[in-house]
Amino acid sequence: MLPFKRSIAHVIACAAASRWPHAGLTDETILEMLEYPPDDGMGDLALPCFKLSRTLRAAPPSIAAALAEALGDLSAADVSAAGGYLNFRMSRAYLTDHVLASIEARDERYGAGESGAGKTVVLDYSSPNVCKPFHIGHLGTTVIGHSLKLIHEFLGYRCVGVNYLGDWGTQFGKQIVAFKRWGDRETVEAGGCDELVRLYVKFHEEAEKDPALEDEARAEFHKLETGDEENYALWKWFVDVSLAEYQKTYRQLDIKFDYYLGESFAVDKVPAQVDRLRDLGLLKIDDGASIVDLTEYNMPPCLILKKDGSTIYHARDIATAVYRKNTYDFDLAIYVTSAQQSLHFAQLFKVLELMGYDWHDKLVHVPYGTVSVDGAKLATRTGNVVLLKDLFRLSIEKVREIMEVKNPNLADKDGVAEAVGVGAIIFYYLYNSRIKDINFTLEQALSFEGSTGPYAQYTYARTCSILEKAGGVPEEGTVQLTAPEESALLVVLSKFPEKVQTAAAQYEPSVITRYIIEVCTAFNRFYQNCPILSAEDAAVRAARVRLTRAAGIVLRNALHLICLKTPEKI
Ligand code: ARG
């Protein structure tokens, strides 16, 4: 089945060709011109004819009128010309026989597509720096990244999710010195990243007084790089301790990575790339360090190796990109990080281009803005950093309190409180376009009213409870729509497949989040105005139960795409 917009574009192009055979108006040209009217009183789709005026040498209103006449009666839509616009309203037959029927038939695949079939996307996301706790700044890369993975999978892409842990660099020399001097195993086992940070901070305090510590750290890092067993074991253990902590958060978010391949994995792949840079004459020595000069492209130089020959962030990223291309043969590689790293990626992509890698244009950086949080409660021992686990815990506790009042007899209160508490934070975060800076207010995120996760999950649970009370969904049959709210709901549900495509094309999960609210609003309007279980006419009741199920299917599919769970009872 063709989506509504595409089939309308096609019939318009045919009508235009019969009327103006030499104008060369194709489906694609028309598709680009079609708009969703801001006010649905005007129809569900509109073609503004103003731009056609010059090509067709006619006034917009007469173009609209001529097209309406040439189109005649369509089964999919009622057509009308109004001023310079050609308006289309989905016909009731289309809404029931196409929209509703395809939601029912495709069920958990409704909204999915095949545009990614045979293509591979590598997604680099979350990627925290080990020995540091998982803080609110990681929320963006983690949930945007995972949501983009789910969206691409839904469109048929093979997706490879990689957690590119920041697990290499000179800071490990400092961490090793600090541990050897002031740390002990038990305290680190018990305290995890908090304790590792404490040691790291202590290193810097002590190094202020005794700069020789810096040399000691360099020596320890050099030992680590050259395979010293003791230091390697320590480093490995730091990574494991950190990972165990991150995995608790990933479990709450229901995120699994296909690979944990961090920066350390890239180190032995760097020399081959450095050789290539040198052979191409791209490498310059600047004050002892090896760099690629990017002045010509208005960017600062890209640092490759330090004076002492050790690798830097950029070098490891170059080697990693090549490894990923060779290993997964991607059609698209997405990096999700804060906008602060935009320059890093611009430089990286440029250097890969200069190195002659023709796949450099398949690399995409997806940046996002900063997050801040209200409420001193969330400040931690490690300074002003808000830890994600603390935010989750607080949110889950609050939901638990609300539930105790709202629905004290609910089964699996803990499970539901976690799904709603964590979901509220994700939803609130993914509601804004990713590039905007946001300020977090837990009160707002947790509200059951407004554009929130709890409201969306609650609306889904409402569809489930109606279906349960209905005692099953009626067999397929003719569906009668009697109220405007029913048609309006179906029109909204019909847009889901296009929203999924837009979200992928713009790397923007908020397209789905906002759409979910549109569905909730349309469903709740329907629910308030159209009696479902108490409808007198059996056919009307049957149609409404089916509509309820369809709304539930779309809400569930959409919520899953933005990493939210969908409890059936809240
Ligand atoms: N570890 C980095 C950080 O926490 C993010 C890594 C992003 N991915 C990459 N390939 N550079 O800032």
Boltz pocket constraint, residues with backbone or C-beta under 6 A from the ligand:
constraints:
  - pocket:
      binder: B
      contacts: [[A, 124], [A, 126], [A, 127], [A, 128], [A, 129], [A, 164], [A, 165], [A, 166], [A, 317], [A, 335], [A, 336], [A, 337]]
      max_distance: 6.0
